[in-house]
Structures are given as structure tokens and as C-alpha cells.
Amino acid sequence: MNTTPSSLLAPSPPLAGRRAWVSGASRGIGRACAHELARLGAELVLVARDAGALESVAAEISASAHPGASSTPRVLPLDFAEVDRVAGAAADEVARHGPVHVLINNTGGPPGGPVAGATIEDLQRWFSIHLACNHTLATAFLPGMRTAGYGRIVNIISTSVKQPIPGLGVSNTVRGAVANWAKTLAGEVAADGITVNNILPGATDTDRLRGLIAARATRTGTGEAEVAADMKHAIPARRFAQPTEIAAAVAFLASPSAGYITGINLPVDGGRTGCL
């Protein structure tokens, strides 16, 4: 018989008993989010194209002994270029495993380039990968969130929704649409105990940033170190973010503590964005 006074028992982790779907969980920001949500006690579904990378992240989380970790994460290889498969996987997830309470929409961005040079096919492809898949997942999971009286949808997009980034024309366009979709949805579901928010990462030390630096260096004929230094100089904090810093903000918005925060765009950018 446990005779420990209830006041001395460790509190339950804030997301104990909640299930979280983390898109783009195989690397970078998505991987960091998976670790943070595991630490808060969520049961995880890790989603990305690379099954091997997902298995590695699941093993990391299982071995990390996060105090709140509830179980070994399940992995779900899925390509967001195939929206019908995403819809089927989401429906199957709910039917087989039950409701998803936390949805982290996180998908790699379009390649750089001016919007004037984009084709209709480019726009359609990336609107489908981002906006259509986000909406598909939210639609599948909202009924369970409503029944539970608890839901958190966090979209990891870009500071470009406040201040377009030169040279990322398609990304600026698509991210802006996602932000407005999220703001609209937030107003529609707030009374059900569901919040919808956007995290706007600044320059973050990920594979995508390194790819953009390499592309700019090639285009301008300068070294990658010089390009990176110039980018850091434009950031008041004078450095790039670490994925864990983005994940900390995501985890807060996914937690019960953020229940009265909805419909916002939260920059996590070291002060770079030049507007309120």
C-alpha cells in the first residue's frame, strides 16, 4: 500500500493521456518537437517520408528516459505530396488507435526562387503539401478533440507571414495562406476547447537552412561561411536558432497552460522580424 502523502506524489506530466501527431518528425524542428512532447507525457505518432530516420527518432525517445514519456512512439512513413494517402492514414489512425489531441503541422518548404518565375504546377504542388494536408489532418482529428474538450493544432510556418522573405516567393505565398487558414479555424473551434496557433521560426540551424545558404553562396559566388555570417548579422541575437528553441515554444502552445491562447502568430526569430 502506498502511504506517501498525496502532496508529495509527483504530478502527472501535462500531456499524459494525450496523443500527438508530429509531421516532419524525422529531423530538425519536427524531431525536436517530438522529444519535447514526449517529455510532457504525450503518446506520439511520428510522421515523415523516411521510415529509417523515423525509427531512429523513436529509438532516441525511448532511450532518453524522459520523465513523462508514456510509451515508445509509433512511426508512420508518409509522403505529403500524396494528399489522398494522408487522408487515408489520418482516418485509419483514428479508427485503429483513437483520437489525436495534439496536431503538429510541420512540412519542409518549397525551394527558393522568385514568385514571378513560379509555375501553376509549383503553386498547386506546394499548396497541396502544406495547406491541403494541414486541413486534411485537422478535419480528421477535430471530432476527437471536440469529444475530449481538448485540442491543440500548432502549425510551424515562417516569419514570412509577417514580412515576406526575398527569394522565397512560393514559400511566402503558401505560408501566408496557411496562416490565414489557421486564424479562421481558430475562431471556429475555440469554444470547443481547441486552440490553433502558428509558430514562425526565424533562421534555424537545420538541413533546410544549410541548403538555402549553399544555394545563395552558389548564386552570388561567395563562400557559405560569408553568407551565414551576413545572415546572422541581420538577426539582433546574432545567431541562428537551435531546433530545440522552436520546439520549446511548440510544446508550450500544445500544453494545457496555453489554453487561452489561440489564433496567434508567434515569431521565434531572435528579433529579426521588423514588424510587430
Buried (B, 14 or more C-beta within 10 A) or exposed (E): EEEEEEEEEEEEBBBEEBBBBBBBBBBBBBBBBBBBBBBBBBBBBBBBBBEEBBBBBBEBBBEEEBEBBBEBBBBBBBEBBBBEEBBBBBEEBBEEEEBBBBBBBBBBBBBBBEBEEBEEEBBEBBBBBBBBBBBBBBEBBBEBBBEBEBBBBBBBBBBBBBBBBEBBBBBBBBBBBBBEBBBEBBEEBBEBBBBBBBBBBBBBBBEBBEEBBEBBBEEEEEEBEEBBEEBBEEBEEEEBBBBBBBBBBBBBBBBEEBEEEBBBBBBBBBEBBEEE
